[in-house]
Amino acid sequence: MVPYEHPSIIFGNWGVLDGQKFSNGSLASGIVSSPRNVLSNPRGGTASMSCPGGSFDVLSLYMTPAWPKGSNMQVILVGSYGDGPDTTVTLQLVGSSAGPPTIFESELLVFRNIDKLTFTPITTS
């Protein structure tokens, strides 16, 4: 696992993997373009993105759980800017080792001009 890096954004508890190297298909189903990299939350805990001294917009996310088919999962996203109020969105995912990732766009319209976003996964079955 290689830590993901960007010059303006700090990623906490994220890593980059070659999705094709996993024969069980759970990470391979997360590939949406070339190269075959997938951004992964390796230990399933809360992960974050922050931009100290700046801000960012979340326009879309492709997400898929790395659990066996039929496992349900929620991801709770909490975005904020400075000391302002938190905005929370809960996304529902159904596990599938063969299906494509789900793209979320309209659900994320509230995450504009934020400086921090946390991702908390919760397995529901």
BAMAR-964070 format. One record per residue: x, y, z of N, C-alpha, C in turn. Coordinates in Angstrom, 3 decimals. Layout:
<n_px X, n_py Y, n_pz Z, ca_px X, ca_py Y, ca_pz Z, c_px X, c_py Y, c_pz Z>
...
% end
This chain:
<n_px 0.851, n_py -1.170, n_pz 0.000, ca_px 0.000, ca_py 0.000, ca_pz 0.000, c_px 0.899, c_py 1.235, c_pz 0.000>
<n_px 0.641, n_py 2.117, n_pz -0.925, ca_px 1.390, ca_py 3.357, ca_pz -1.047, c_px 0.496, c_py 4.489, c_pz -0.569>
<n_px 0.963, n_py 5.353, n_pz 0.320, ca_px 0.126, ca_py 6.485, ca_pz 0.727, c_px -0.192, c_py 7.371, c_pz -0.473>
<n_px -1.426, n_py 7.842, n_pz -0.560, ca_px -1.819, ca_py 8.748, ca_pz -1.631, c_px -1.407, c_py 10.147, c_pz -1.229>
<n_px -0.844, n_py 10.885, n_pz -2.181, ca_px -0.377, ca_py 12.242, ca_pz -1.877, c_px -0.879, c_py 13.231, c_pz -2.920>
<n_px -1.142, n_py 14.434, n_pz -2.484, ca_px -1.511, ca_py 15.562, ca_pz -3.337, c_px -0.884, c_py 16.788, c_pz -2.688>
<n_px -0.352, n_py 17.715, n_pz -3.472, ca_px 0.363, ca_py 18.841, ca_pz -2.860, c_px -0.479, c_py 19.751, c_pz -1.970>
<n_px -1.792, n_py 19.814, n_pz -2.178, ca_px -2.628, ca_py 20.730, ca_pz -1.392, c_px -3.546, c_py 20.037, c_pz -0.402>
<n_px -3.723, n_py 18.731, n_pz -0.556, ca_px -4.689, ca_py 18.016, ca_pz 0.273, c_px -3.975, c_py 16.951, c_pz 1.084>
<n_px -4.306, n_py 16.890, n_pz 2.360, ca_px -3.747, ca_py 15.880, ca_pz 3.256, c_px -4.758, c_py 14.741, c_pz 3.364>
<n_px -4.303, n_py 13.527, n_pz 3.083, ca_px -5.148, ca_py 12.338, ca_pz 3.162, c_px -4.769, c_py 11.551, c_pz 4.412>
<n_px -5.742, n_py 11.297, n_pz 5.286, ca_px -5.501, ca_py 10.522, ca_pz 6.492, c_px -6.157, c_py 9.155, c_pz 6.405>
<n_px -5.404, n_py 8.099, n_pz 6.623, ca_px -5.872, ca_py 6.715, ca_pz 6.608, c_px -6.338, c_py 6.268, c_pz 5.219>
<n_px -5.642, n_py 6.730, n_pz 4.185, ca_px -5.889, ca_py 6.314, ca_pz 2.811, c_px -4.618, c_py 5.712, c_pz 2.252>
<n_px -4.761, n_py 4.860, n_pz 1.261, ca_px -3.623, ca_py 4.317, ca_pz 0.538, c_px -4.041, c_py 3.974, c_pz -0.879>
<n_px -3.068, n_py 3.811, n_pz -1.757, ca_px -3.328, ca_py 3.477, ca_pz -3.147, c_px -2.855, c_py 2.057, c_pz -3.412>
<n_px -3.711, n_py 1.269, n_pz -4.046, ca_px -3.381, ca_py -0.113, ca_pz -4.405, c_px -3.646, c_py -0.334, c_pz -5.882>
<n_px -2.921, n_py -1.272, n_pz -6.473, ca_px -3.218, ca_py -1.732, ca_pz -7.823, c_px -4.389, c_py -2.705, c_pz -7.708>
<n_px -5.568, n_py -2.283, n_pz -8.106, ca_px -6.772, ca_py -3.079, ca_pz -7.940, c_px -6.753, c_py -4.413, c_pz -8.662>
<n_px -5.964, n_py -4.546, n_pz -9.728, ca_px -5.906, ca_py -5.803, ca_pz -10.481, c_px -5.131, c_py -6.894, c_pz -9.748>
<n_px -4.358, n_py -6.543, n_pz -8.742, ca_px -3.546, ca_py -7.528, ca_pz -8.040, c_px -4.334, c_py -8.345, c_pz -7.021>
<n_px -5.615, n_py -8.063, n_pz -6.865, ca_px -6.421, ca_py -8.758, ca_pz -5.879, c_px -7.391, c_py -9.696, c_pz -6.584>
<n_px -7.090, n_py -10.980, n_pz -6.530, ca_px -7.847, ca_py -11.975, ca_pz -7.286, c_px -9.274, c_py -12.143, c_pz -6.786>
<n_px -9.563, n_py -11.728, n_pz -5.553, ca_px -10.926, ca_py -11.887, ca_pz -5.043, c_px -11.897, c_py -10.895, c_pz -5.669>
<n_px -11.386, n_py -9.927, n_pz -6.408, ca_px -12.232, ca_py -8.997, ca_pz -7.139, c_px -12.767, c_py -7.831, c_pz -6.343>
<n_px -12.610, n_py -7.841, n_pz -5.036, ca_px -13.207, ca_py -6.773, ca_pz -4.247, c_px -12.608, c_py -5.413, c_pz -4.567>
<n_px -11.324, n_py -5.330, n_pz -4.758, ca_px -10.719, ca_py -4.054, ca_pz -5.123, c_px -10.721, c_py -3.841, c_pz -6.624>
<n_px -10.655, n_py -4.917, n_pz -7.403, ca_px -10.690, ca_py -4.786, ca_pz -8.861, c_px -11.992, c_py -4.128, c_pz -9.309>
<n_px -13.081, n_py -4.376, n_pz -8.595, ca_px -14.356, ca_py -3.768, ca_pz -8.989, c_px -14.370, c_py -2.262, c_pz -8.722>
<n_px -13.389, n_py -1.747, n_pz -8.002, ca_px -13.305, ca_py -0.318, ca_pz -7.746, c_px -12.562, c_py 0.470, c_pz -8.811>
<n_px -12.011, n_py -0.212, n_pz -9.801, ca_px -11.268, ca_py 0.464, ca_pz -10.871, c_px -12.259, c_py 1.120, c_pz -11.826>
<n_px -12.076, n_py 2.419, n_pz -12.079, ca_px -12.965, ca_py 3.123, ca_pz -13.006, c_px -12.216, c_py 3.679, c_pz -14.213>
<n_px -10.892, n_py 3.712, n_pz -14.183, ca_px -10.126, ca_py 4.226, ca_pz -15.314, c_px -8.694, c_py 3.718, c_pz -15.204>
<n_px -7.898, n_py 4.068, n_pz -16.180, ca_px -6.490, ca_py 3.696, ca_pz -16.164, c_px -5.709, c_py 4.841, c_pz -15.520>
<n_px -4.719, n_py 4.632, n_pz -14.708, ca_px -4.165, ca_py 3.343, ca_pz -14.310, c_px -5.124, c_py 2.569, c_pz -13.412>
<n_px -4.745, n_py 1.404, n_pz -13.014, ca_px -5.623, ca_py 0.481, ca_pz -12.280, c_px -5.659, c_py 0.762, c_pz -10.781>
<n_px -5.236, n_py 1.923, n_pz -10.380, ca_px -5.162, ca_py 2.240, ca_pz -8.957, c_px -6.538, c_py 2.450, c_pz -8.345>
<n_px -6.672, n_py 2.039, n_pz -7.092, ca_px -7.855, ca_py 2.342, ca_pz -6.308, c_px -7.404, c_py 2.990, c_pz -5.004>
<n_px -8.145, n_py 3.987, n_pz -4.574, ca_px -7.885, ca_py 4.627, ca_pz -3.293, c_px -8.622, c_py 3.805, c_pz -2.250>
<n_px -7.904, n_py 3.329, n_pz -1.260, ca_px -8.469, ca_py 2.395, ca_pz -0.298, c_px -8.300, c_py 2.908, c_pz 1.123>
<n_px -9.272, n_py 2.580, n_pz 1.943, ca_px -9.209, ca_py 2.831, ca_pz 3.373, c_px -8.784, c_py 1.500, c_pz 3.989>
<n_px -7.484, n_py 1.295, n_pz 4.196, ca_px -6.957, ca_py -0.037, ca_pz 4.462, c_px -7.436, c_py -0.729, c_pz 5.732>
<n_px -7.824, n_py -0.026, n_pz 6.726, ca_px -8.215, ca_py -0.670, ca_pz 7.970, c_px -9.678, c_py -0.443, c_pz 8.328>
<n_px -10.406, n_py 0.210, n_pz 7.432, ca_px -11.836, ca_py 0.379, ca_pz 7.629, c_px -12.244, c_py 1.405, c_pz 8.657>
<n_px -11.311, n_py 2.103, n_pz 9.267, ca_px -11.657, ca_py 3.145, ca_pz 10.229, c_px -11.985, c_py 4.447, c_pz 9.523>
<n_px -12.115, n_py 5.502, n_pz 10.276, ca_px -12.404, ca_py 6.803, ca_pz 9.701, c_px -11.210, c_py 7.295, c_pz 8.898>
<n_px -11.491, n_py 7.780, n_pz 7.708, ca_px -10.473, ca_py 8.352, ca_pz 6.833, c_px -10.842, c_py 9.818, c_pz 6.603>
<n_px -9.864, n_py 10.614, n_pz 6.190, ca_px -10.147, ca_py 12.041, ca_pz 6.031, c_px -9.377, c_py 12.649, c_pz 4.869>
<n_px -9.877, n_py 13.804, n_pz 4.440, ca_px -9.207, ca_py 14.654, ca_pz 3.470, c_px -9.293, c_py 16.060, c_pz 4.039>
<n_px -8.182, n_py 16.790, n_pz 4.032, ca_px -8.225, ca_py 18.167, ca_pz 4.519, c_px -7.308, c_py 19.040, c_pz 3.675>
<n_px -7.617, n_py 20.315, n_pz 3.663, ca_px -6.867, ca_py 21.291, ca_pz 2.870, c_px -6.560, c_py 22.502, c_pz 3.753>
<n_px -5.514, n_py 22.430, n_pz 4.574, ca_px -5.183, ca_py 23.541, ca_pz 5.470, c_px -4.893, c_py 24.820, c_pz 4.680>
<n_px -5.561, n_py 25.885, n_pz 5.061, ca_px -5.336, ca_py 27.174, ca_pz 4.410, c_px -6.035, c_py 27.330, c_pz 3.075>
<n_px -6.867, n_py 26.371, n_pz 2.704, ca_px -7.573, ca_py 26.447, ca_pz 1.425, c_px -8.918, c_py 25.756, c_pz 1.533>
<n_px -9.484, n_py 25.423, n_pz 0.393, ca_px -10.763, ca_py 24.721, ca_pz 0.379, c_px -10.842, c_py 23.877, c_pz -0.885>
<n_px -11.822, n_py 22.973, n_pz -0.907, ca_px -12.040, ca_py 22.143, ca_pz -2.075, c_px -13.520, c_py 21.815, c_pz -2.199>
<n_px -13.905, n_py 21.369, n_pz -3.389, ca_px -15.257, ca_py 20.913, ca_pz -3.667, c_px -15.211, c_py 19.410, c_pz -3.924>
<n_px -16.236, n_py 18.708, n_pz -3.497, ca_px -16.367, ca_py 17.287, ca_pz -3.817, c_px -17.459, c_py 17.201, c_pz -4.879>
<n_px -17.047, n_py 16.923, n_pz -6.114, ca_px -17.986, ca_py 16.895, ca_pz -7.228, c_px -18.593, c_py 15.514, c_pz -7.444>
<n_px -17.794, n_py 14.482, n_pz -7.237, ca_px -18.300, ca_py 13.122, ca_pz -7.392, c_px -17.359, c_py 12.146, c_pz -6.707>
<n_px -17.891, n_py 10.990, n_pz -6.374, ca_px -17.115, ca_py 9.892, ca_pz -5.784, c_px -17.599, c_py 8.588, c_pz -6.377>
<n_px -16.670, n_py 7.738, n_pz -6.769, ca_px -16.988, ca_py 6.355, ca_pz -7.089, c_px -16.646, c_py 5.556, c_pz -5.843>
<n_px -17.579, n_py 4.738, n_pz -5.372, ca_px -17.306, ca_py 3.952, ca_pz -4.171, c_px -17.857, c_py 2.542, c_pz -4.320>
<n_px -17.116, n_py 1.598, n_pz -3.760, ca_px -17.573, ca_py 0.209, ca_pz -3.678, c_px -16.971, c_py -0.412, c_pz -2.430>
<n_px -17.734, n_py -1.199, n_pz -1.688, ca_px -17.157, ca_py -1.846, ca_pz -0.506, c_px -16.281, c_py -3.030, c_pz -0.916>
<n_px -15.249, n_py -3.258, n_pz -0.164, ca_px -14.358, ca_py -4.404, ca_pz -0.409, c_px -14.779, c_py -5.569, c_pz 0.476>
<n_px -16.066, n_py -5.828, n_pz 0.523, ca_px -16.619, ca_py -6.926, ca_pz 1.291, c_px -17.293, c_py -7.886, c_pz 0.337>
<n_px -17.600, n_py -9.098, n_pz 0.783, ca_px -18.250, ca_py -10.081, ca_pz -0.092, c_px -19.613, c_py -9.600, c_pz -0.578>
<n_px -20.021, n_py -10.179, n_pz -1.696, ca_px -21.317, ca_py -9.864, ca_pz -2.279, c_px -22.420, c_py -10.020, c_pz -1.239>
<n_px -23.316, n_py -9.048, n_pz -1.203, ca_px -24.439, ca_py -9.105, ca_pz -0.285, c_px -24.215, c_py -8.366, c_pz 1.026>
<n_px -22.975, n_py -7.964, n_pz 1.301, ca_px -22.721, ca_py -7.198, ca_pz 2.520, c_px -23.153, c_py -5.753, c_pz 2.282>
<n_px -23.912, n_py -5.219, n_pz 3.196, ca_px -24.344, ca_py -3.834, ca_pz 3.071, c_px -23.436, c_py -2.942, c_pz 3.900>
<n_px -23.326, n_py -1.710, n_pz 3.465, ca_px -22.418, ca_py -0.791, ca_pz 4.137, c_px -22.962, c_py 0.623, c_pz 4.004>
<n_px -22.748, n_py 1.404, n_pz 5.027, ca_px -23.014, ca_py 2.836, ca_pz 4.981, c_px -21.684, c_py 3.550, c_pz 5.091>
<n_px -21.598, n_py 4.686, n_pz 4.438, ca_px -20.445, ca_py 5.560, ca_pz 4.615, c_px -21.001, c_py 6.914, c_pz 5.034>
<n_px -20.585, n_py 7.354, n_pz 6.201, ca_px -21.040, ca_py 8.646, ca_pz 6.708, c_px -19.972, c_py 9.673, c_pz 6.365>
<n_px -20.353, n_py 10.672, n_pz 5.576, ca_px -19.453, ca_py 11.752, ca_pz 5.190, c_px -19.796, c_py 12.990, c_pz 6.006>
<n_px -18.781, n_py 13.609, n_pz 6.577, ca_px -18.976, ca_py 14.847, ca_pz 7.329, c_px -18.006, c_py 15.875, c_pz 6.776>
<n_px -18.548, n_py 16.954, n_pz 6.234, ca_px -17.729, ca_py 18.022, ca_pz 5.675, c_px -17.886, c_py 19.297, c_pz 6.474>
<n_px -16.831, n_py 20.109, n_pz 6.482, ca_px -16.890, ca_py 21.375, ca_pz 7.205, c_px -15.863, c_py 22.348, c_pz 6.645>
<n_px -16.030, n_py 23.616, n_pz 7.021, ca_px -15.050, ca_py 24.642, ca_pz 6.701, c_px -14.763, c_py 25.427, c_pz 7.967>
<n_px -13.502, n_py 25.422, n_pz 8.371, ca_px -13.106, ca_py 26.144, ca_pz 9.583, c_px -13.921, c_py 25.709, c_pz 10.782>
<n_px -14.413, n_py 26.702, n_pz 11.538, ca_px -15.227, ca_py 26.411, ca_pz 12.715, c_px -16.718, c_py 26.383, c_pz 12.391>
<n_px -17.060, n_py 26.387, n_pz 11.109, ca_px -18.460, ca_py 26.389, ca_pz 10.703, c_px -19.141, c_py 25.076, c_pz 11.039>
<n_px -20.437, n_py 25.019, n_pz 10.787, ca_px -21.199, ca_py 23.813, ca_pz 11.122, c_px -20.807, c_py 22.627, c_pz 10.227>
<n_px -20.964, n_py 21.436, n_pz 10.781, ca_px -20.736, ca_py 20.216, ca_pz 10.019, c_px -21.943, c_py 19.930, c_pz 9.139>
<n_px -21.677, n_py 19.375, n_pz 7.963, ca_px -22.724, ca_py 18.883, ca_pz 7.076, c_px -22.518, c_py 17.382, c_pz 6.939>
<n_px -23.574, n_py 16.599, n_pz 7.162, ca_px -23.463, ca_py 15.141, ca_pz 7.155, c_px -24.335, c_py 14.539, c_pz 6.059>
<n_px -23.758, n_py 13.584, n_pz 5.334, ca_px -24.478, ca_py 12.818, ca_pz 4.315, c_px -24.162, c_py 11.347, c_pz 4.556>
<n_px -25.179, n_py 10.491, n_pz 4.523, ca_px -24.975, ca_py 9.052, ca_pz 4.666, c_px -25.258, c_py 8.382, c_pz 3.325>
<n_px -24.278, n_py 7.631, n_pz 2.830, ca_px -24.400, ca_py 6.924, ca_pz 1.558, c_px -24.593, c_py 5.438, c_pz 1.830>
<n_px -25.438, n_py 4.789, n_pz 1.051, ca_px -25.708, ca_py 3.356, ca_pz 1.185, c_px -24.992, c_py 2.606, c_pz 0.064>
<n_px -24.277, n_py 1.544, n_pz 0.405, ca_px -23.597, ca_py 0.702, ca_pz -0.574, c_px -23.981, c_py -0.743, c_pz -0.344>
<n_px -24.107, n_py -1.502, n_pz -1.408, ca_px -24.339, ca_py -2.944, ca_pz -1.316, c_px -23.091, c_py -3.626, c_pz -1.838>
<n_px -22.525, n_py -4.523, n_pz -1.033, ca_px -21.291, ca_py -5.209, ca_pz -1.404, c_px -21.466, c_py -6.073, c_pz -2.628>
<n_px -20.471, n_py -6.049, n_pz -3.492, ca_px -20.473, ca_py -6.899, ca_pz -4.675, c_px -19.044, c_py -7.066, c_pz -5.135>
<n_px -18.604, n_py -8.299, n_pz -5.230, ca_px -17.235, ca_py -8.536, ca_pz -5.677, c_px -17.133, c_py -8.495, c_pz -7.192>
<n_px -18.266, n_py -8.344, n_pz -7.899, ca_px -18.225, ca_py -8.347, ca_pz -9.352, c_px -18.811, c_py -7.084, c_pz -9.972>
<n_px -19.618, n_py -6.358, n_pz -9.233, ca_px -20.298, ca_py -5.205, ca_pz -9.813, c_px -19.424, c_py -3.971, c_pz -9.896>
<n_px -19.836, n_py -3.024, n_pz -10.722, ca_px -19.091, ca_py -1.774, ca_pz -10.833, c_px -19.312, c_py -0.907, c_pz -9.592>
<n_px -18.424, n_py 0.050, n_pz -9.361, ca_px -18.627, ca_py 0.959, ca_pz -8.233, c_px -19.828, c_py 1.867, c_pz -8.482>
<n_px -20.368, n_py 2.397, n_pz -7.407, ca_px -21.479, ca_py 3.334, ca_pz -7.486, c_px -20.910, c_py 4.739, c_pz -7.550>
<n_px -21.441, n_py 5.546, n_pz -8.468, ca_px -21.017, ca_py 6.943, ca_pz -8.519, c_px -22.036, c_py 7.778, c_pz -7.750>
<n_px -21.529, n_py 8.659, n_pz -6.922, ca_px -22.357, ca_py 9.592, ca_pz -6.164, c_px -22.014, c_py 11.000, c_pz -6.645>
<n_px -23.041, n_py 11.750, n_pz -7.029, ca_px -22.836, ca_py 13.128, ca_pz -7.482, c_px -23.810, c_py 14.075, c_pz -6.795>
<n_px -25.109, n_py 13.928, n_pz -7.075, ca_px -26.088, ca_py 14.857, ca_pz -6.516, c_px -26.101, c_py 14.821, c_pz -4.993>
<n_px -25.751, n_py 13.674, n_pz -4.410, ca_px -25.709, ca_py 13.549, ca_pz -2.951, c_px -24.618, c_py 14.421, c_pz -2.332>
<n_px -23.664, n_py 14.852, n_pz -3.153, ca_px -22.489, ca_py 15.566, ca_pz -2.652, c_px -22.542, c_py 17.075, c_pz -2.899>
<n_px -23.645, n_py 17.570, n_pz -3.409, ca_px -23.747, ca_py 18.994, ca_pz -3.719, c_px -23.501, c_py 19.890, c_pz -2.504>
<n_px -23.702, n_py 19.364, n_pz -1.315, ca_px -23.513, ca_py 20.159, ca_pz -0.090, c_px -22.033, c_py 20.340, c_pz 0.264>
<n_px -21.148, n_py 19.581, n_pz -0.397, ca_px -19.724, ca_py 19.645, ca_pz -0.061, c_px -18.974, c_py 20.557, c_pz -1.041>
<n_px -19.259, n_py 21.858, n_pz -0.949, ca_px -18.582, ca_py 22.875, ca_pz -1.744, c_px -17.867, c_py 23.819, c_pz -0.788>
<n_px -16.659, n_py 24.226, n_pz -1.170, ca_px -15.886, ca_py 25.164, ca_pz -0.355, c_px -15.705, c_py 24.662, c_pz 1.079>
<n_px -15.274, n_py 23.403, n_pz 1.189, ca_px -14.993, ca_py 22.823, ca_pz 2.504, c_px -13.479, c_py 22.678, c_pz 2.666>
<n_px -13.025, n_py 22.551, n_pz 3.900, ca_px -11.594, ca_py 22.314, ca_pz 4.110, c_px -11.317, c_py 20.975, c_pz 4.790>
<n_px -12.394, n_py 20.229, n_pz 5.115, ca_px -12.207, ca_py 18.904, ca_pz 5.704, c_px -13.404, c_py 18.020, c_pz 5.373>
<n_px -13.099, n_py 16.760, n_pz 5.052, ca_px -14.137, ca_py 15.767, ca_pz 4.811, c_px -13.693, c_py 14.473, c_pz 5.453>
<n_px -14.563, n_py 13.886, n_pz 6.277, ca_px -14.249, ca_py 12.584, ca_pz 6.890, c_px -15.191, c_py 11.533, c_pz 6.321>
<n_px -14.679, n_py 10.312, n_pz 6.235, ca_px -15.397, ca_py 9.150, ca_pz 5.751, c_px -15.410, c_py 8.113, c_pz 6.867>
<n_px -16.570, n_py 7.717, n_pz 7.341, ca_px -16.666, ca_py 6.690, ca_pz 8.367, c_px -17.502, c_py 5.539, c_pz 7.827>
<n_px -16.877, n_py 4.376, n_pz 7.565, ca_px -17.638, ca_py 3.225, ca_pz 7.060, c_px -18.279, c_py 2.457, c_pz 8.200>
<n_px -19.483, n_py 1.961, n_pz 7.949, ca_px -20.199, ca_py 1.143, ca_pz 8.917, c_px -20.804, c_py -0.040, c_pz 8.174>
<n_px -20.427, n_py -1.248, n_pz 8.540, ca_px -21.007, ca_py -2.445, ca_pz 7.955, c_px -22.360, c_py -2.677, c_pz 8.596>
<n_px -23.387, n_py -2.866, n_pz 7.779, ca_px -24.750, ca_py -2.990, ca_pz 8.311, c_px -25.293, c_py -4.402, c_pz 8.219>
<n_px -24.567, n_py -5.336, n_pz 7.644, ca_px -25.033, ca_py -6.731, ca_pz 7.636, c_px -23.864, c_py -7.675, c_pz 7.538>
% end
